[in-house]
Amino acid sequence: MNNNCHSNQCIKCTVTNCENHNPSENYCTLNCVTIGTHESNPTQCQCVDCQSFVMKKQK
């Protein structure tokens, strides 16, 4: 988990392979996240991305 080990209870997260994920509580540990899209005109939730995602380092 990243150095900011507290859970931000305003940001729920279930992406377990993200470095910022707190697996014991299913929250993000960041104070703020960036949300974006990979589509020019997003119309579905699948078009929206968490751009704060960082792949968890393998042990």
C-alpha positions, 0 to 999 in steps of 0.5 A: 500500500502507498505511504498514505496508509489511512483509508479515505472513506469518501472514496470507495474502491474495489480495485485490489491490484492498485497500489492505493487500495486499502484491502482491509476496508475497500477504500482508496488511501489517496486524499484526492483522485483524478477521474477521466475518460478514454472516450471522446463522448463517454455515455456509460460508466465503462467509459470512465477511468480512475487516472490515479490508478497505480499498478501494485508492485509484485512481491 
